[in-house]
Amino acid sequence: MWFIDRPERLSRERRAVEKLAAEAPWLERVDWRVTDKMAIVVDVDMRVAGKLVELSMTYPDLFPVAPPAVKTRDGSMLTTAHQYNNGDLCLQIRTDNWRPEIEGVALLVSAHELMSTESVIDERGRHGEVESDHELSLGQRLRGKRWRFILTRSAFEHAIAAEGHAPAQFSWQVRGGASLVSSLISVNAEGPMRWVDADLPAPVGRSSTAGFLIGLTAGDARAQALSQAASLGSKKVRETLLGEGECTEPREIFLTVEPEQMRAFFLDYGDNKVDEFEIIYPELTRRLPKRHAELPTRKVGIVGCGSVGSKVAAALARAGVGSFYLVDDDIVRAENLVRNDLDWTSVGAHKAAAVGERLTLVNPRAVFEQSFQKLGGQESSSAQAGVLTKLGDCDLIVDASGDDSAFNYLAAVTRERQKPMVWARVFGGGYGGLVVRARPGIEASPHAVRASIEAWYSNPDFPEPPIAAADYAAIDGAGAPMIADDADVSVISAHLARVVIDILAGGASTFEHSAYAIGLRKEGIFDAAFDTWPIVVASAQDEPPQQPVDGDERRAGWAELLTLMAARA
């Protein structure tokens, strides 16, 4: 407790208030007390414009780090606009400009100044006003507001051009436990005038409500009549905006667009009830660096949608990557959620499908293909060939499978199709990991790069090489299990995603090396947490060229191919 730890500060506070009481005639009574919850409170009576105002100032547990709170003694609300819903007065000194050296008495002076100014009445009978210095964030303004309407940038641009009225569909869902959130999905059901919001994730629009988008011009009498109509019920709002037409829907959402504002209403015709939404407008600022401008045109193949793969995929979608090919035969189990980027709504689904839907929720403009094949497993040859062909069409391949058979296939595809490949490993127990890239014409083939890393780890001065276990588990020297947690996997996955973005964005790389061993704690080769070892790997020039094909064999092969094509014709 602050007054026990700092009794001298309590004494200083009391002296300051007593000094004010002796000098200020408007401060008529001062009483100090300790509440049942061991909080220090000073009760004061102030004389304001001939009236007695009873206030209490309560010192918080963290005083003087945090300021005291001033409110009426009985908890009632004053007529001032400078008061929070819980009764605290919003004064000149408050949480955003408080400093520990300030004394609580300054808040009592500020409270008296506020009420004195507002008690002055001018010749027109208007009370004095104290200019507000209080700026609320969007989140602060929406506290206690259940009905919220989200305008994406695409929807905003379409809505401001609205003329007349058009049938529309609106999403409808409960978020954050109680907030009822809606968004504009589409306008006009069919035909050339149909518009669909490309910035709204498809899964969000699965629960929808019908309604109208209505453009109101300047001076439209309906705009002036709208608030009065809302007070009379949902049917009156519809009649005001659309006229006396029949409605077959039990409820509708109306979005009205005026020159200076937009308004959105939820109309329940069964109860004749109207609820107005708080509209949340889109931010027009750029949140991604200019270097990411090309990412929407890139396609990334990810093999393995488990702990590493799911996190890398989500990070790339946030960065703006526009297309994905996801390969994983496994399903999401409840036990996977301790490390996977997915949640319980995906349990039981195939990981590739669940991660794909997750990507569209993160980046609505992203598209994905999925395959439930086990690369390198017991699958039909034609099915595996199809998967490898699609992977070869990607701009980059991520191996997040942790499987040697899959690695071999992917290494062959990237070498054949001259595509970059990256991979990562989380060491058993999560004490570190490995992040690697192999770019055609720069590094050697993935197999040669991996051989370079194995050779580097064979240094006799190094401890036992780390284990890249599929379940991220290992056994320590005492025989106890070491298991990597989500934070361990997230760190390595984030580094891998950073390498992918670096390759896809083009230009000079920000990474001096092509492989890094990254420590997360003191273990093995790592002297400390975040100890990083760059690894020099084989370059494309170090790798022996492929054996040239004999000219006669090439000509013979072409002749056989021409014969087959002629027979086909």
N, C-alpha and C positions, 0 to 999 in steps of 0.2 A: 504494500500500500504506500502510495506516494507520500502521505503525510507522516507515516512512521519512518520511512527511509529518508525523507527530507523535512524534518520538523521545522527547520529554519525557513523553508519556503512557505509553510503554512503560516508561520508567524508574520512573514512579509506580506502575505495576502491579506491577513486580518488587519494589519496596520494600515495598508493602503485603503481598505474599505472604510475603516474608522476615520481616517483623515478626510475622505470624501464626505462622510456624514457630518463631520464638523464644519466643513466649508460650504456644502451645497444645501440650501434651504429646502430644496425639493425632495431630498432624501430624508424621510421622517422616521424610519424604523429599520434597524438592522439586527437580525438574530442569526446566530450560527448554530448548526446542529449536525448530528451524525445519524444517518438513516439506519434501518435494520440491515441493509446490505453494505454497511460500512462505507457509505459515500458522504463526503463533506458537502453540506448545502448551506447557503446563506440566503435567508428570507429577507426581502426588503419591501418597504412601502414607498412608492414614488408619488409625488403630487404632480399631475400633468393637467394643465388648463383647468385647475380647480377641482379635478377629480382624483381620487385615490386609486392607484393601480398597484395591485399586489403581485409581486414577481418572486421567483426563486431562481438562484443560480447554482447549478450542480456541477461540482468538479468531477471529471472522469477518472477512472482508475489510472490512466496513463498520463495524467497531468504531471508536468507541464508540457509533455510532448503534444498532447491534444488539448484544445481549448474547452472551457466550461460551456454549459448550455444554459440559456436564459429562456424562461417561459412563465406563463401565469401560474400562480400558486395552485389554483384549482384545476389547471389543465384546460381552461376554456380558450377559445380562439378569439383574438382581437380583431378589430376591423381593418387592421393594416394588411397590405398585400405582401408585406415582407415577413411572412411566417410560413414555416413548413407544415405539412399535414399532421406531424406529430406534436405540433405546438411550439417547437423551438423557433425563436425569433432569428431572422436572417439579418445580421448586423454588419457594420462596417468591418469589424474584425470577426473572422470566421475560419473554417477549417482550411480554406485554400490560401489564406495569407497570414495565418497564425504563426508566431514564433515563440519559442519557449521562454524568452526573456520578458514577454508581455505579461502584465498582471491582469487578473480577472476583473479588477475594478474598471478597466477600460471598456469592458462589455456592458457594465451597468451605465456608464456615461453614454455609450452609443445607443442603448435602449431608450434612455430618456430623450436624447436628441431626436431619434426616430419618431417617438410618439408625440413629442412637442411640435415638431414640424407638421405632422399630419393632422394635429388638432386645430391648426390655424384655418379659419374659414374666410374666404375672400368675399367681395361685394356681391358675387353671383351665387354665394352659398356653397361654393366648392371647397372641399378640404385640400389642404396642402399636400403636395406629392413629393416623395423622396425618390430621386432617380435610381432605378435599379442598376446595380453593378453585378447582378447575378446572371451568369450565362449557364444555361442547362445544356448538357449533351443530349443527343438523341435518346440514348438509353434512359437518362434521367426523366426526360419528358414522357417516355412511354411507360414508366412504372405505373402500374395500376390500370393501364389501357389494354384490355383484352383483345379488342378488334383491330387487326393490323392488316393493311393492304400493301403488298410488295409490288413496286413497279420496277421491272428490269429496264435496262437502257433501251432495248428493242421495243418493249411495250410503251415506254414513255414517248419515244419518237413516233410510234404509230398513233398513240392516243391524242397527242397535241395536234395532229392533222385531221382529227375526226370531224365530220360534218353530218348533221342529222342524227339519226339513231340506227344502230345495226345490232342484230342479235349476236350474243357473245357467250363464250364458256369461260368460267372462272374456276380455278382450283380451290380446294376447300380442305383444310386439315387443322388438327390441333398440334401445337408446338409448345415445347417448354412447360408441359403440364397443364397449362390453362389458356395460353394465347391462341386465339382463333385467327388463322392466317389465310389470306386469299391472294391470288394473283390472276392476271388476265392470261388465259390460255390461247384463245383464238377468237376471231371476229368473222362473222358470216360462215354458215355451215358448209357451203359448197360454192363452186363457180370461181370465176377469175378474181373476184373481190375477196376471196378467202385469205385470211392472214393467220399465221401460227407463230407464236413466240419462240424463236430459236434459242433464246437465252434462258428458257425455263426447262429444267430437266424433265424428261418424259415421265419418270415415276411420280413426280410431284403432281402431275395432272390427271392421275388415275381416278381421284375422287373429285368430281366436278359438279358445279351448279350452273344452271342457265341464267341469263340476264341480258343486259344491254349496255353497249358503249354509246354514250349520248354526248354529242357536241353542242354546246350552248354558246351562241355568239354574244358579243357585247350588247347589253341592253335587253337581252331576252327576259321576258317577264317571268319565265319559269325559274330562272336562277334566283330572283328575288323571292319567289313564293316557296322555294324548296324547304327552307328551315321551318316555316310555319306548317307546311304540309307534313314534315317529319314528326312534328309534335302531335299530329292528328292520326298517325298510323300509317302502316305500309300501303294500304290500298289508296290512300290519299296521295302518297308520293308517286305511285304508279300512274294514277289518274293525272296528276299535275304534269308529269314528264311525257307520258305517251297518249293521254286522252282516255276515253272510256272503253277501250278494247277489252275483250275477255282474256283472262289469264288462266291457263290450265296447270301451271306450275304451283306447287305448295309454297315455294320460296324462290326468290331471285336475288341477284346481286346487280346493282346499277353502278356504273362508273360514269360520272358526269365530268365534262371537260369545259371549263370556262377560260376566258383569256388570261385571268390572273390566278386561277386555282383549279384543283381537281378535288372532287369529293366522291366517296364510295359508300354505298349503303347496302346493308343486308336486310331484305324485306321478307318477313315471315307472315304470310297471309292468313294462316290458321289462327294465330294469336293477334293479328293486326299490329305487329310489333316492328319497330324500326331500330336498327343499331347502325351507327355510323362508324366507319373504319378510320383509324389514323393512317394516313398514307405515308409510306416510307419511299422517298424518291431515290433514284439511283445516283451513285457518286460518278462524276464525270472525269475524275482524275485517273491517270494511268498508275497501275499497281505492279506492273512488270517492267523490267528493264528493256530498252530498245533492242538489245541483243537477242531477245526472245522472239522477235517479229517473225522469223521464219518457222518457228516451232509448230504453228498450226498446220503447216503443209507436210510435216514429217510423220512417218509411220514407224512405230517401234514394236518389235516382236519380243514378247516376254515369255520365257519358258519357266514355269514354276510360279504359282500365284499364292505361295504360302507367306511366311513371315517377311522375308526379304522382298519377294516379288510384289506382294500387295502394297507394301510401303513405297517401293520405287515407282510403281504404276501410279499411285495417288499423287506422289510428288511431281511426276512428269505431267500429269493432267493439270495440276495447279499451275505448272510453269507454262502451259499452253499447248503441249503436244496434242495434235489433232486426231491421230488415228493409232489404234493399237491392234495387235494380233496376240491373243492370250491363249496359252497352251498349258493345261494341267488336267490330269485325269482324276484328281482327288476331290473329295467333298469337304465342306466346312463342318467341323465338329465343335461342340461347345468347348472342348479342351484347347482348341486352336486359338481361342480368343485372348489368351494371355500374351500372345505375340503378334497375331495377325491384325491387319488394319481394319478388318471387318468387325461386325457386331452380331448380336443374337438374331437379328432379322435375317441373317444369311445362313444360319445353321441348317444343315441338311441339303443345301444347294451345292452344285459344283463350284469349286473355287473360281474357275475361269469366268463363269457366268456372274457370280456374285461380285467379283472384282470389276467386271465390265460395267455392271449397273452402278457400282460405287463411283466409277470414273465419270459416268454421265451425271451423277449428282454433284460431283466436284466441278466438272467442266461440261456444261450442257451441250457445247458444240463438238465435243469429242465423240468419235464413233469407234466401235470395236467389233472385231470378229473373235469368235471363241472356238476352241477345239478341246474336247475332253480326251484326247489321245495321250497315251503314256509314251513319250518319245524315248525310243530305245527299249521299250517293253514289248510284251507279246501282243502285237497288233498286226493287222493285215498290211502287206507290203504296199498296196496301192494307197491305203489310208495314210501310212507314214510318209509316202512319197508326196501326197497332197499337202501334208503339214509342212514338209521341208520346202516345197515349192513356194508356199505362202510366206514362210519365214525368209526365204531368199528374196522375196519382193519387198521386204521391209528395208528401211534406211539404216537400221541398226538393230542388233539382237542382244538381248539381255539374258544371260544364263543365270537364273535364280533357282535352278533345280537342285543343286548340290549333288547331282548324279553324274558319274563318270560316263555312262553310256550316252546320256543326253548331251554332255559336253562334246563327246567325239562327233556326234552327228552335227551339232551346231558349228563346231570348228571346221568341219568339211564344207558345210554350206557357205559359211562366210568366206572361206578361201576360194571356193568355186565362183561365188557371185561377187567377190571383192567388196564385201560389206564389213563395217566395223563390228566388233563384238566386245562386250564387257561382262565381267562376272565378279562375284564377291563370295567370300567365305567368312562365316562367324566362327571363331575358334571355340572349341569345346569349353563350356563354362563361362563363355562370354567375356574373357579377359582381353579380347582384341579381335581383329579381323583383317581381311585382305581385300583390297580393291584393285582390279586389274583392267586394262584396256588393250585391245589389239586392233590397230587400224591398218588397212591394206596400204602397202607402199611406204609405211612409216615403221611400225613394229613388224616383227616376224609373225608367222601364223600363230593362232592361239596355242597349238600344241608346242611350238618352239618357245613361245613366251612362258607357258607353264613349266617347260623344262628348265628355263632360265631361273625361275623362282625356286624350283626344287633344288637346283644346284646351289643357289644362294643360301638356302636353308641348310645345306649340307656342310656349311662352315663348321669345322671341328670345335671352334670356340663357342658355338651356340649351344644352348640346351637342346633337349629333345624337341624335334619339330612339333608344332601344334597340330591338334586334330580338328579337322573341319567336319564336325558331326552333324548329321541330319536333324537330330533333336536338340542340338546346341548344348549337349551335356558331356561331361567328362568326369573322371575320378581324380581327386587330388592325391598328394603324396601320402596322406593319412587314410586313404580309402574312402573318403566321403565324397558324395556326388557334388559336382559343380554344374549349375544350370544357368544358362544365359537368360536374362529377362528381356522384357520389351524394350527397355531403354538401351541395353547393349545392342540389340538387333537394329534399333532405330538409328543409332549413330552410324553403323556401317552402311545401312541402307541409304541414309542421307548422303553419305560420301559417294556412293555408287551413282545415285541420281544426279549429283553434281557433275560427275564425270560424263554421264550421258548427255546432259544439257550442254556441256562444254563442246562435245563432238558435234551435236546436231546444230548448234548455233553457228558453227563455222568460224573462220578467222584463226588468229593465233591462239593457241591453247594457253590456259592459265596454269596448267600443270606441267612442271618441268620433267616429271618422270611418268612412266606408264604403269607402275605398280607401287603400291604402298602397303606396308604392314603397319596397322594402327593399333596402338595399345590403349586399353581402357583402364588398366590398373597395373601395378608392378607385378609382373609374372613373366616367366620365360625370358625372351630377349628384351622385354620392355623394362626399362629402369624406373618408370613412373607412369602415372596416368597420362594419357594423351601423348606418350612418347611415340613418335612416328619414324619409321624407317623407309626411305625411298629405296626402291629396288631397281637396279639397272637390268633391263631385259634385252633379249636379242632384237636387233633391228632387221628391217626387210633386207638390208644389204648383207647382213650376217648369214642369212639363210641360203643354202645352196639352191640354185635354180632347178626347176623341174627338168627331168630328163627330156630332151627334145625328141619328138616323134619322127621316126624314119620317114623320108619322103615317099618311098615306095608304099609303105604301110598306109600313109595318109591318102595316097591316090587310090589304093585298093579299097579303102573304106568309103571314099566318095563314090566309087563305081558301084559298090554294093547298095549304097543308099539310093542312088539314082535308079537302080534296077527295081528296088522295092517301091519307090514312088511311081515308077512307070506301071508296075503291076497294079498298084492301088487305083491309078487312073483308069 
